[in-house]
Amino acid sequence: MTSLDNVTPGKTCIIQEIKGEGAVRTRMMDMGLIKGAEIKVIRIAPLGDPVEFEVKGYNLSLRKKEAHLVMVQELHDAT
C-alpha cells in the first residue's frame, strides 16, 4: 500500500483508506474518493503540483499534500 502522491501517471489503483480528519476527509469523500473506488493518475503538472486523476468517470485535481492522505493499492496490468 502506498499514498496516492507516489503513484506514477498511467497507473490505476484501488483506494484503501482516506487519512485526515474533519472537513478535509469529508470533502475528499464527497468528491468520490471512497474505499474501494478505482482511481487513475492522468498527469502531473509541470511544476509537480497539482496532480490530475480520473475517478468515477470524471477528472479531479488534487494538491500533493491532499493526495498524500489517500492510501491506495496499485493494480498490476495483466500481461
N, CA and C of each residue as an Amber inpcrd file, in Angstrom:
protein
   237
   0.8520000  -1.1660000   0.0000000   0.0000000   0.0000000   0.0000000
   0.9060000   1.2390000   0.0000000   0.4920000   2.2510000  -0.7390000
   1.2450000   3.5000000  -0.8430000   0.2730000   4.6760000  -0.8670000
   0.7950000   5.8720000  -0.7390000  -0.0760000   7.0460000  -0.8270000
  -0.2060000   7.4590000  -2.2930000  -1.2970000   8.0910000  -2.6200000
  -1.6370000   8.4460000  -3.9950000  -0.6230000   9.3890000  -4.6280000
   0.0430000  10.2010000  -3.8390000   1.0350000  11.1260000  -4.3950000
   2.2940000  10.4240000  -4.8870000   2.4650000   9.1430000  -4.5670000
   3.6400000   8.3760000  -5.0100000   3.3780000   7.5350000  -6.2540000
   2.1670000   7.5700000  -6.7960000   1.8060000   6.7530000  -7.9540000
   2.1520000   7.5160000  -9.2350000   2.7420000   6.8260000 -10.1980000
   3.1550000   7.4660000 -11.4470000   1.9970000   7.5630000 -12.4310000
   2.0520000   8.5510000 -13.3340000   0.9880000   8.7060000 -14.3380000
   0.7730000   7.4340000 -15.1610000  -0.4940000   7.1540000 -15.4530000
  -0.8630000   5.9730000 -16.2220000  -1.2320000   4.7740000 -15.3650000
  -0.8960000   4.8050000 -14.0920000  -1.1960000   3.6930000 -13.1860000
  -2.6050000   3.8220000 -12.6150000  -3.2400000   2.6790000 -12.4090000
  -4.5720000   2.6240000 -11.8110000  -4.4650000   1.9560000 -10.4500000
  -5.2200000   2.4550000  -9.4900000  -5.1740000   1.9600000  -8.1150000
  -6.5810000   1.7970000  -7.5570000  -6.6540000   1.1100000  -6.4450000
  -7.8910000   0.9860000  -5.6720000  -7.6580000   1.7050000  -4.3470000
  -8.5730000   2.5950000  -3.9970000  -8.4540000   3.3410000  -2.7440000
  -8.6970000   2.3900000  -1.5750000  -7.7690000   2.4160000  -0.6090000
  -7.8560000   1.5610000   0.5680000  -8.2970000   2.3230000   1.8160000
  -7.8720000   3.6060000   1.9010000  -8.1460000   4.3750000   3.1180000
  -7.9660000   5.8590000   2.8250000  -8.7720000   6.6880000   3.4720000
  -8.6150000   8.1390000   3.4300000  -8.1810000   8.5750000   4.8240000
  -6.9760000   9.1190000   4.9240000  -6.4960000   9.6170000   6.2150000
  -6.9650000  11.0540000   6.3850000  -6.6170000  11.6540000   7.4770000
  -7.0590000  13.0190000   7.7330000  -8.3420000  12.9940000   8.5370000
  -8.7400000  14.1820000   8.9430000  -9.9200000  14.2770000   9.8050000
 -10.8020000  15.4380000   9.3890000 -12.0170000  15.4130000   9.8740000
 -12.9350000  16.5320000   9.7330000 -13.2830000  16.8990000   8.3050000
 -13.2410000  18.2120000   8.0410000 -13.6980000  18.7540000   6.7630000
 -12.8850000  18.2540000   5.5730000 -11.5760000  18.0700000   5.7570000
 -10.7320000  17.6010000   4.6460000 -11.1550000  16.2050000   4.2120000
 -11.3140000  15.3270000   5.1660000 -11.7150000  13.9460000   4.8630000
 -13.1180000  13.9040000   4.2420000 -14.0250000  14.6700000   4.7980000
 -15.3930000  14.7200000   4.2790000 -15.4140000  15.2440000   2.8540000
 -14.6440000  16.2970000   2.5870000 -14.5810000  16.8830000   1.2450000
 -14.0780000  15.8620000   0.2290000 -13.0320000  15.1230000   0.5880000
 -12.4960000  14.1090000  -0.3240000 -13.5200000  13.0190000  -0.6040000
 -14.2220000  12.5890000   0.4200000 -15.2320000  11.5520000   0.2400000
 -16.3830000  12.0680000  -0.6190000 -16.7480000  13.3400000  -0.4510000
 -17.7910000  13.9490000  -1.2810000 -17.3890000  13.9880000  -2.7550000
 -16.0810000  14.0600000  -3.0310000 -15.5770000  14.0890000  -4.4090000
 -15.4730000  12.6830000  -5.0170000 -15.8480000  11.6610000  -4.2640000
 -15.8370000  10.3020000  -4.7870000 -14.6460000   9.4660000  -4.3620000
 -13.8080000  10.0090000  -3.5120000 -12.6570000   9.2570000  -3.0220000
 -13.0820000   8.4200000  -1.8270000 -13.5910000   7.2310000  -2.1180000
 -14.0750000   6.3380000  -1.0740000 -13.3800000   4.9860000  -1.2010000
 -13.3380000   4.2700000  -0.1120000 -12.6940000   2.9540000  -0.0920000
 -13.2980000   2.0560000  -1.1640000 -12.4270000   1.4320000  -1.9440000
 -12.8540000   0.5160000  -2.9960000 -12.9910000   1.1590000  -4.3640000
 -12.9540000   2.4880000  -4.4380000 -13.0780000   3.1820000  -5.7310000
 -11.7830000   3.0410000  -6.5270000 -11.9340000   2.9110000  -7.8340000
 -10.7830000   2.8270000  -8.7310000 -10.3750000   4.2450000  -9.1260000
  -9.0770000   4.5280000  -9.0840000  -8.5740000   5.8600000  -9.4140000
  -7.3350000   5.7190000 -10.2900000  -7.2560000   6.5510000 -11.3340000
  -6.1350000   6.5020000 -12.2660000  -5.4190000   7.8460000 -12.2650000
  -4.0860000   7.7910000 -12.2300000  -3.2880000   9.0100000 -12.3050000
  -3.1740000   9.3950000 -13.7820000  -3.6660000  10.5830000 -14.1320000
  -3.6390000  11.0420000 -15.5160000  -2.3350000  11.7700000 -15.8190000
  -2.0590000  12.8400000 -15.0780000  -0.8230000  13.6010000 -15.3090000
  -0.4860000  14.4520000 -14.0940000   0.8000000  14.8380000 -14.0720000
   1.3050000  15.7220000 -13.0280000   1.6230000  17.0530000 -13.6820000
   1.2410000  18.1500000 -13.0580000   1.5170000  19.4810000 -13.5960000
   3.0330000  19.6780000 -13.7690000   3.4470000  20.5500000 -14.7040000
   4.8740000  20.7470000 -14.9690000   5.7210000  21.0710000 -13.7320000
   5.1800000  21.7980000 -12.7910000   5.9410000  22.1070000 -11.5790000
   5.6830000  21.0970000 -10.4580000   4.9620000  20.0120000 -10.7590000
   4.7570000  18.9260000  -9.8090000   3.4930000  18.9960000  -8.9700000
   2.7760000  20.1020000  -9.0540000   1.5780000  20.2520000  -8.2370000
   0.5890000  21.1310000  -8.9880000  -0.6410000  20.7760000  -9.1850000
  -1.3700000  19.6240000  -8.6660000  -1.1960000  18.3930000  -9.5710000
  -1.8730000  17.3250000  -9.1690000  -1.8870000  16.0660000  -9.9220000
  -3.3250000  15.8090000 -10.3670000  -3.4820000  15.3810000 -11.6210000
  -4.8210000  15.1090000 -12.1600000  -5.1110000  13.6130000 -12.1020000
  -6.3120000  13.2790000 -11.6460000  -6.7480000  11.8890000 -11.5120000
  -8.0770000  11.6980000 -12.2230000  -8.3870000  10.4370000 -12.5510000
  -9.7130000  10.0800000 -13.0470000 -10.3330000   9.1430000 -12.0210000
 -11.5080000   9.5210000 -11.5370000 -12.2200000   8.7140000 -10.5550000
 -13.7090000   8.8120000 -10.8580000 -14.3650000   7.6680000 -10.8960000
 -15.8130000   7.5970000 -11.1360000 -16.2500000   8.3510000 -12.3930000
 -15.4290000   8.3000000 -13.4440000 -15.8000000   8.8750000 -14.7280000
 -15.5440000  10.3610000 -14.8890000 -14.9110000  10.9990000 -13.9220000
 -14.5890000  12.4190000 -14.0850000 -13.1510000  12.6850000 -13.6450000
 -12.6020000  13.8130000 -14.1090000 -11.2410000  14.1870000 -13.7550000
 -11.2540000  15.0920000 -12.5310000 -10.2680000  14.8750000 -11.6810000
 -10.1590000  15.5650000 -10.4170000  -8.7020000  15.9480000 -10.2060000
  -8.4320000  17.1740000  -9.8030000  -7.0700000  17.6010000  -9.4900000
  -6.9380000  17.7960000  -7.9890000  -5.8440000  17.2560000  -7.4500000
  -5.5450000  17.3880000  -6.0220000  -4.1190000  17.8770000  -5.8450000
  -3.9000000  18.6430000  -4.8040000  -2.5410000  19.0050000  -4.4220000
  -1.8550000  17.7650000  -3.8720000  -0.5190000  17.7400000  -3.9500000
   0.2130000  16.5750000  -3.4570000  -0.0450000  16.3230000  -1.9710000
  -0.1930000  17.3900000  -1.1810000  -0.4360000  17.1800000   0.2540000
  -1.7960000  16.5400000   0.4980000  -2.7670000  16.7930000  -0.3860000
  -4.0740000  16.1360000  -0.2800000  -3.9760000  14.6880000  -0.7500000
  -3.2690000  14.4710000  -1.8760000  -3.1020000  13.1140000  -2.4060000
  -2.3420000  12.2250000  -1.4290000  -1.4910000  12.8250000  -0.6100000
  -0.7170000  12.0610000   0.3810000  -1.6290000  11.4190000   1.4300000
  -2.8230000  11.9460000   1.6060000  -3.7650000  11.4150000   2.5920000
  -4.5640000  10.2120000   2.0880000  -4.4440000   9.9070000   0.7930000
  -5.2110000   8.8140000   0.1830000  -4.2920000   7.6030000   0.0230000
  -4.5910000   6.5410000   0.7410000  -3.7970000   5.3120000   0.6680000
  -4.4170000   4.3860000  -0.3760000  -3.5720000   3.8640000  -1.2860000
  -4.0580000   3.0560000  -2.3940000  -3.2520000   1.7790000  -2.5610000
  -3.8390000   0.8450000  -3.2890000  -3.1640000  -0.3820000  -3.6990000
  -3.1020000  -0.3510000  -5.2160000  -1.8990000  -0.3670000  -5.7840000
  -1.7590000  -0.3240000  -7.2490000  -2.2490000  -1.6270000  -7.8690000
  -2.9350000  -1.4890000  -9.0150000  -3.3510000  -2.6540000  -9.7800000
  -2.2290000  -2.9950000 -10.7490000  -1.9530000  -4.2720000 -10.9060000
  -0.9160000  -4.7070000 -11.8250000  -1.5540000  -5.1100000 -13.1330000
  -0.9870000  -4.6180000 -14.2260000  -1.5090000  -4.9530000 -15.5630000
  -1.2740000  -6.4190000 -15.8420000  -2.2820000  -7.0580000 -16.4370000
  -2.1560000  -8.4650000 -16.8380000  -1.4170000  -8.5080000 -18.1720000
  -0.3530000  -9.2990000 -18.2120000   0.4240000  -9.4150000 -19.4490000
   0.3720000 -10.7980000 -19.9990000
